[in-house]
């Protein structure tokens, strides 16, 4: 059951941002952003470098706090979030970073398993779920290897496996195909489409027009921190 937000008009969306701004010192990264993300939506956030795409998606899982405005995620008002709610909020998200953020000294298996270990999942269940998701992304045969020996596309598949293994409600991807060759990019996008078909809500920050054209989901356009549409 969702918690009451105290804002009934916001409760019809899985995520709602209402007049949200974010400042870093004297720099305004986002200015007066309002948007709604509905359950099992496949949404793109687009714009040139510096438009505020990465900042916007960080606000959703509290990678950064908003300076002004209201953000509601699955019934949780982020401006009022308590310490006991914070881990539960983070478990709702699987995040795929542009630079992968894999731990180079841990194996592929261990990088993915860490998500479940933090959630105190039973060891036998961890093993089953990690190998299942590694099979799904096509990299189970590299489970005992370390990220530095993998190609960029392979590392991104590990990052996607890590994002998916906890079966989060929301998967957020920051430029997931930006540094990949076309074949690898197509495969990564296909994996995100598969996650969407399994019920996840997908939010992708990208400047790649080909990527946004490959899916009929809504597109949020940013420029200099403001929403254009």
C-alpha positions as CSV (number, residue, x, y, z in Angstrom):
1,X,0.0,0.0,0.0
2,X,1.3,3.4,-0.9
3,X,1.8,5.9,1.9
4,X,-0.2,9.1,1.9
5,X,1.7,11.9,0.3
6,X,-0.5,14.6,1.8
7,X,-0.9,15.8,-1.8
8,X,-3.9,13.8,-3.3
9,X,-3.6,15.4,-6.7
10,X,-0.1,13.8,-7.1
11,X,-1.2,10.3,-6.3
12,X,-2.2,9.2,-9.9
13,X,1.4,8.8,-11.1
14,X,4.2,6.4,-10.0
15,X,6.6,9.4,-10.0
16,X,5.7,13.1,-9.9
17,X,7.9,16.1,-9.9
18,X,6.2,19.4,-9.2
19,X,8.0,22.7,-9.7
20,X,11.4,21.2,-8.9
21,X,14.6,23.1,-9.1
22,X,18.2,22.1,-8.3
23,X,21.1,24.5,-7.6
24,X,24.7,23.8,-7.1
25,X,26.0,27.0,-5.5
26,X,25.2,29.8,-8.0
27,X,24.6,27.3,-10.9
28,X,21.0,26.4,-11.6
29,X,21.0,22.9,-13.0
30,X,17.2,22.5,-13.1
31,X,14.6,25.2,-13.1
32,X,10.9,24.7,-12.3
33,X,10.5,21.1,-13.6
34,X,7.1,19.4,-13.4
35,X,6.5,15.9,-14.9
36,X,4.7,12.7,-14.3
37,X,5.9,9.1,-14.9
38,X,3.3,6.4,-14.9
39,X,3.7,2.8,-13.9
40,X,5.4,0.7,-16.6
41,X,6.1,3.7,-18.8
42,X,9.2,3.9,-21.0
43,X,10.3,7.5,-20.8
44,X,13.2,9.4,-22.3
45,X,14.8,12.6,-20.9
46,X,16.7,14.3,-23.7
47,X,18.8,17.4,-24.3
48,X,22.3,18.5,-25.1
49,X,25.2,18.1,-22.7
50,X,24.6,20.3,-19.6
51,X,20.9,20.4,-20.1
52,X,20.3,18.8,-16.7
53,X,19.4,15.2,-17.7
54,X,21.7,13.5,-15.2
55,X,20.7,15.8,-12.4
56,X,17.0,15.2,-13.0
57,X,17.3,11.4,-12.7
58,X,19.6,11.6,-9.7
59,X,16.9,13.5,-7.8
60,X,14.5,10.6,-8.3
61,X,16.5,8.2,-6.2
62,X,18.0,10.9,-4.0
63,X,21.4,10.7,-5.5
64,X,21.0,14.5,-5.0
65,X,18.4,16.4,-3.0
66,X,16.1,18.9,-4.8
67,X,16.6,22.5,-3.8
68,X,13.0,23.4,-4.3
69,X,9.8,21.7,-5.2
70,X,8.1,18.4,-4.5
71,X,9.0,14.9,-5.7
72,X,6.8,11.9,-5.0
73,X,8.1,8.4,-5.7
74,X,5.6,5.5,-5.3
75,X,3.8,7.4,-2.6
76,X,6.9,8.7,-0.8
77,X,7.4,12.4,-0.5
78,X,11.2,12.8,-0.9
79,X,11.2,16.1,1.0
80,X,9.8,14.4,4.0
81,X,11.5,11.0,3.8
82,X,12.6,9.5,7.0
83,X,15.8,7.5,7.7
84,X,13.8,4.2,7.8
85,X,12.2,4.9,4.4
86,X,15.4,5.7,2.6
87,X,16.7,2.1,2.1
88,X,13.2,1.1,0.9
89,X,13.2,4.0,-1.6
90,X,16.6,2.9,-2.9
91,X,15.5,-0.7,-3.4
92,X,12.7,0.6,-5.7
93,X,15.5,1.7,-8.2
94,X,17.9,-0.1,-10.4
95,X,20.4,2.5,-11.7
96,X,22.6,2.1,-14.8
97,X,25.4,4.6,-14.9
98,X,27.2,5.9,-18.1
99,X,30.6,4.9,-16.7
100,X,29.2,1.5,-15.3
101,X,30.5,2.0,-11.8
102,X,31.5,-1.6,-11.4
103,X,33.9,-2.6,-8.6
104,X,37.1,-3.6,-10.5
105,X,38.3,-5.8,-7.7
106,X,35.2,-7.9,-7.5
107,X,34.1,-10.5,-10.1
108,X,31.1,-10.1,-12.4
109,X,29.1,-12.4,-10.1
110,X,30.1,-10.4,-6.9
111,X,29.2,-7.1,-8.5
112,X,25.7,-8.3,-9.2
113,X,25.3,-10.2,-6.0
114,X,26.2,-7.2,-3.9
115,X,22.7,-5.7,-4.4
116,X,21.1,-8.8,-2.9
117,X,23.6,-9.0,-0.1
118,X,22.9,-5.5,1.0
119,X,19.2,-6.5,1.0
120,X,20.0,-9.5,3.2
121,X,18.8,-12.0,0.7
122,X,19.4,-15.7,1.6
123,X,22.7,-17.0,0.0
124,X,21.0,-19.8,-1.9
125,X,18.5,-17.3,-3.4
126,X,21.4,-14.9,-4.2
127,X,23.2,-17.5,-6.3
128,X,20.0,-18.5,-8.1
129,X,18.9,-15.0,-8.9
130,X,22.4,-13.7,-10.0
131,X,23.0,-16.6,-12.4
132,X,19.4,-16.2,-13.8
133,X,19.9,-12.5,-14.5
134,X,23.4,-13.0,-15.9
135,X,21.9,-15.6,-18.3
136,X,19.2,-13.2,-19.3
137,X,21.8,-10.5,-20.3
138,X,24.0,-13.1,-22.0
139,X,27.1,-12.9,-19.8
140,X,26.9,-15.8,-17.4
141,X,30.0,-17.4,-18.9
142,X,32.0,-14.3,-17.6
143,X,30.7,-14.6,-14.0
144,X,34.1,-15.4,-12.5
145,X,36.0,-12.7,-14.4
146,X,36.7,-9.1,-13.4
147,X,35.3,-6.0,-15.1
148,X,38.6,-4.6,-16.4
149,X,39.0,-7.6,-18.8
150,X,35.5,-7.1,-20.3
151,X,34.6,-4.9,-23.3
152,X,32.5,-1.8,-22.8
153,X,29.4,-3.6,-24.0
154,X,30.0,-6.5,-21.7
155,X,30.5,-4.1,-18.7
156,X,27.3,-2.4,-19.6
157,X,25.5,-5.7,-19.6
158,X,26.9,-6.4,-16.1
159,X,25.6,-3.0,-15.0
160,X,22.2,-3.9,-16.4
161,X,22.2,-7.2,-14.6
162,X,23.1,-5.4,-11.4
163,X,20.2,-3.0,-11.9
164,X,17.7,-5.8,-12.7
165,X,18.7,-8.4,-10.1
166,X,16.7,-6.8,-7.3
167,X,13.6,-6.7,-9.5
168,X,13.2,-2.9,-8.9
169,X,10.0,-1.1,-9.8
170,X,12.1,1.6,-11.6
171,X,15.1,1.3,-13.8
172,X,17.0,4.5,-14.6
173,X,19.7,4.6,-17.2
174,X,22.1,7.5,-17.8
175,X,23.4,7.5,-21.4
176,X,23.4,3.7,-21.4
177,X,24.6,3.4,-25.0
178,X,26.7,6.6,-25.2
179,X,30.1,4.9,-25.4
180,X,29.1,1.7,-27.2
181,X,29.4,0.6,-30.8
182,X,26.0,0.3,-32.7
183,X,25.7,-3.5,-32.3
184,X,26.3,-3.3,-28.5
185,X,24.0,-0.3,-28.2
186,X,21.2,-2.3,-29.9
187,X,21.7,-5.2,-27.5
188,X,21.7,-2.9,-24.5
189,X,18.5,-1.2,-25.6
190,X,16.9,-4.6,-26.2
191,X,17.7,-5.6,-22.6
192,X,16.0,-2.4,-21.4
193,X,13.0,-3.2,-23.5
194,X,12.9,-6.7,-22.0
195,X,12.9,-5.3,-18.5
196,X,10.1,-3.0,-19.5
197,X,8.1,-6.0,-20.8
198,X,8.6,-7.7,-17.4
199,X,6.9,-4.7,-15.7
200,X,9.6,-2.2,-14.9
201,X,9.2,1.5,-15.4
202,X,12.1,2.7,-17.5
203,X,13.6,6.2,-17.5
204,X,16.5,6.8,-19.9
205,X,18.6,10.0,-20.0
206,X,20.1,10.4,-23.5
207,X,21.1,12.8,-26.2
208,X,20.8,10.0,-28.8
209,X,17.9,10.8,-31.2
210,X,18.1,7.3,-32.7
211,X,17.5,5.8,-29.3
212,X,14.4,7.9,-28.6
213,X,13.1,7.1,-32.1
214,X,13.3,3.4,-31.4
215,X,10.5,3.5,-28.9
216,X,7.1,5.2,-28.7
217,X,7.5,6.3,-25.1
218,X,7.1,9.9,-24.0
219,X,10.1,12.2,-24.4
220,X,11.0,15.0,-21.9
221,X,13.2,17.6,-23.5
222,X,15.5,19.8,-21.4
223,X,17.7,22.7,-22.3
224,X,19.7,24.8,-19.9
225,X,17.8,23.1,-17.0
226,X,14.3,24.0,-18.3
227,X,11.7,21.7,-19.8
228,X,10.9,22.7,-23.4
229,X,7.7,20.8,-24.0
